[in-house]
Amino acid sequence: MTGNLYLDLLISFAGIGVMVGVSFLLGAWKNAPVDAASAVDRLAFDEPDFAPARWMISADKRAAAALSAGGEAAFVFAQGDGLATRRLSLGAFKVEQEGGEVVVSFGDITKPKIRLIAGGEAEAAEWAGSLRG
């Protein structure tokens, strides 16, 4: 570039700043909504052999949980501008109830936990119990 180390570093950092700014202007902070249709489609694509028996779509449209008759749970959640899934056996993750919310902790650096906002405390307690197994 210029031969001056400090000037080259300054130009590089300025370029990175411009790229980050443009990504925010183009909508990098937006998340895809998780509704019933998109959750079913994404789970069927990622886990075609998973047969959901019950669904819970979070009230804030950021996550969904599904239970199978075979003792497994699948989660669909917003990840950037798309949707991602996790499929686990019941008991392989930590579940807590906080009022009308069910907090599921995966212990994964890419998605440490999700919050499922239930219709009320009774529904949250029922789902927390079901997810614990």
Salt bridges, closest charged atoms under 4 A:
ASP46 OD2 - ARG42 NE 2.83
GLU47 OE1 - ARG87 NH1 2.97
ASP49 OD1 - ARG87 NH1 2.71
GLU72 OE1 - ARG87 NH2 2.77
GLU96 OE2 - LYS94 NZ 3.12
GLU98 OE1 - ARG115 NH1 2.91
GLU101 OE1 - ARG115 NH1 2.72
ASP108 OD2 - ARG86 NH2 2.83
GLU126 OE2 - ARG54 NH2 3.13
